[in-house]
Each structure stands twice: as structure tokens, then as C-alpha cells.
């Protein structure tokens, strides 16, 4: 059974075809173009290269977040569109778990991070032992400094990976031998990790329909946060104005 997986949760974009434990083909780009320009051509490229028609795809998988709101939506929308007409099952995969899956075959504690701006990272922790990948915490948004304190208190060694790894390395990693930075070819999100995670879920028959597939966000989009902040400020200003009016009236 062939799985077509896509990853577009951050600046890099990739697509991969996976079959019964074997990576058949993968394409990766990290050149700054929007994923609406790159993702579908990557999918078409790998299927053409591997001479695999869409009709042979038995499952679609997408990194559903956390990550860039726009990037995640593009990946999820593409998979929904491809899977919908043929009623092909879909598997949603945590972006952070997919990153940990790239370390399959090793024995390591993996700290998966994505830059969430404002000194925060999206994060999850995993213990990798050969083919076994054990989740140690749920996906979360956390301050990089707080994450460093938490990991240091545990006393274990950690591999820092993901597009937030450089931020964590500068914040707390390089000052302690407890941490090491993942090499570049394993540091960025890849569709092969999404496919590997999806294979396990598919084998457990925990798939979704195209209609059910949806992004997973750990916090509201920046536009919503800014709108809420403005409304709170406006509300505070209105109260101040009314109070000032009372004071003037009393005079």
C-alpha cells in the first residue's frame, strides 16, 4: 500500500511516497517560495519520477501542525483535494512527531522544536529506541528559556532538532554538553517523517476521511491575537473615558 505524504508546516516543503516500510521517492525544497507555488509541483514530480499514478495511492498523509498557519492550511487543503474524489483515507500527523521519526534507528532523546516567534517554540519530546518512538509530552507552545530549564533539570542528553533548534541552541544549548544540535539533513521537517508516522497509524486502522482532515493549531493566528488585543485596549479606553467624564461632571 502506497502512502503519499506532504510537509509544508514551515519554510521548507516536501513530498514523499512510501510503501511497506520503504521510501520510494522524496522531493524537498527550502528556497523561500510560497508552498502554493511549490507543493503540488513536488507531488507531481515524485509521482512522475517513480511512475506512480494517483490511482495507486492508498493513503494520503499531511503534517497538520503545529506550524505556520498558512503553510499547514496549504498542505492539508492539498491532501483533502487529492483524497476527496477517490474517497482515499487520510492520516493527520503531528509536525513534531514527524520530525522525531527521522531519527528512527537510533537511540536518543529528541527535542523537536519549531520557531513560534516572540521567544517561544512549539515543542514535543520523544524517546527514540530503534524502531520505537515514544512521546514524552503533548505538543505545546513554550518559552525557549523555560524549555531549557525543564530539560536541564531532567539531567538527560538531548538532540535539538527542527527549525527552532538554532534558537534553542543559542538560548541554552551551546552552554551545556547535555545538548547537541541535529545535523542539517535531519533538522528540518520532511515528508518522509510524515509518511513513516502515517504508516503506523494506517496499520492501526486509525484513518480519517478527507472531510474530517483538519489543521491543528496550538494558539490562535497572530491576526486574531492582535484583534483581541485591540478590542481589549479599546474596551479599557472606553472605561477610562467614561470615568473621566464623571470626574469632569463632578467639577
N, C-alpha and C positions, 0 to 999 in steps of 0.2 A: 504494500500500500504506500503510495507516494504522498508526501506532505509538502505543500508549498507554503513557505513561511516568509513573512516580511518584517522588517525592523525599521522604524522611522521615528523613534521617540526622541532623538536628539539631532545633532548636526549631521551625523553620518546616516546613510541609508543603505540597506542591503536586502537581498532576496536570496532564498536558497530552496533547493529541492532535496528532500531527504527520503530515503526508502529503507525500511527494515534495518535501522542502525547504521546506515551508510549515507554519507553526504555525497550526492550525485553531482551537484553544481551549486556554486555560490558566486554572487557578484556584490561588490562593496564599493561605495564611493563616499568621500568625505571632502567635497570640493566647495561647499558653501551654497550650492544651488538649492532652491526650494524643492521639497520632496514631491510636490505636484508635478515638477518637471522631470524628476529622476526615477521615482519608484516604479511606475508602470513600465518604462523602457527597460529597467533592470529585470523585471519579471519576464518580459518578452524575450530579453536577451538570453537568460539562462534556459528557458524552455526551448528556444530555438537551438541553442548550443548543444543541449542534451537530447534534442529531437524528441521532446515530450509534448504531446498535445494537451490542452486544458482538460480534455475528456478523461485523461488518465489520472488526474489529481483526485485523490480520495479524501483529502482533508486539507483545509486551509488554517493557517495559524498566524496570529498577529500579536506583536507586543502592544498591550493595551494600556500601558502606563505603569508607574508614573513617568513623567517626562514633559516635553514640550506639548502644550495643548494643541497647537496646530499640527505638529508632526504626528502625534498619536492619532488625531482625528483622520488625517490623510491615510495612514496605514490601515486603520480599522475600516474606513469607508471603502478603500480599495478591496479589501478582503470580503466585505459584505457584498459588494457588487459582483465580484467573481464567483462567490459561492451561491448567491441567491438563485440564479436562473437554473442551475443544476441541482439545487437542494443538497449541496455538499456540506457535510458537517464542519464546524469551525471550533477552534480551540483558542481561548484567550490566555495569554501568557504574561506574567509579570515581567516587566522590563528588567528588574533587578534579579529575578531568578534566572532569566535567560543569560545574564552576564555570568552568574555563578556556574552555569552549566558548561561554559567554555573551559573550566578548569577540571572537568571530568577526567579521571585517570590519575589525578594527583592526590596527595593527602595534605590538606591545607585548610586553614580558616580564611574565608574570603569575605572581605568587607566591600560590598557593592555600593557605589555612590554615584549620584548624578547631581550636577550643579543646579540648585534651586534658587540661586541668587540671594542677595542680602545676607551672605554668610551662612546660609543654610544648604543642606544637601538632602536629597531623597536617599534613603538608605535601607538596606536589609543585610543581615548577617547570615552566613551559611558555613556549615562544616562539610567539606568535600573529602570523601574517602573512597577512592577508586570510582566505581560507577554510582555510588550513593551520594546524594546531595541532600543534606538535612537543613531545613530552615530553622534558624535560631531566634528570629523575631519577625514580626509582621512588617510590611512596607510602611515607612514613616517619613515624615519631614522633621529634621532635627538640625540644630546649630552644629556646625563643624567642630567648634571648640567643645561642646557638650559631648559629641560623639567621641572625641579624643580622650576625654576624661573617663568616659564609660569603658572604652577599650583598654586603657592603661590600667584601670582598677582590676580588670579581669586577669591580667598577667599573661595572656596568651600572645602568640605571634600572629600577625595578620597580613594578608596581601590586600593592598588597596587597589581597587580597580574601578573602571567607569570614568565618564567624563568629569566627574567630581573628584577623582583620585588626586589630581595635581593640587587642587585646593586643599584637600585634607593633608597631603604631603607637606605643603608649605605651612599649614596651620599647626600640625602636631606630629606628622610622620617622620620627618627627616631628623628630628632631635632625639629619636629613640630607636634602638636596634630591634625593638619589638615590631616595627612596621617595615614593609618593603613595598615598592611601587611595582605594579604589574608591568610587564614589557608591553610596548605599544601595540603589538599584534593581538594581545589579549585584553587590552584596556578599554577598547571601545565596543559598544553594543553591536552584535552581529546576528543575522538571521539564522545562522547555523545553531546558535544557542537557543533561539526561539523554537526551532524545529526539534531539537533534542528534548526540550521540556515538553513540547506538544506530543511527541511520540509516547511518552509515559502516560500522559493524560488520556490520549486516544486509546491506549491499551486497556485503561481502566474504564473505558466507555463513559467518560465524563465530558462529552462534546456538547456544543450548543448549535442552534440553528443560526443562519445569517441574521435573522431578525433579532435574535437575542444578544448577539455580539455587541458590546459597547465599551467605550473607554472607561478607565478607572483613574480618577483624579484624587490626589491626597489633599488638595486645597483648592479653593475657587480660583478661576483665572484672574490675572492681575487687573483686568478691566473691571471685574466685579468687585474686587477688593478696593480699588480706587473709588468706585462709585459709592460703595458703602461708607468709605472714609469721608467722602464729600458730604453725603447725607447726614452723617453724624456731626460733622463740623457745622453744617447749615442749621441743624437742629439746635446745637449748642449756641450758635449765634442768635437764633430767634429768641431763645430763652433770655439771653443777655439783653437783647433789645427791649423785650417786654419789661424786664426788671428795671432797665434804665428809664423806661417810660414812667414807671411807677415813682421812681425817685424824683423825676422832673415834676410830676404832678404834685408830689408832696410839697415841693418847694413852693 
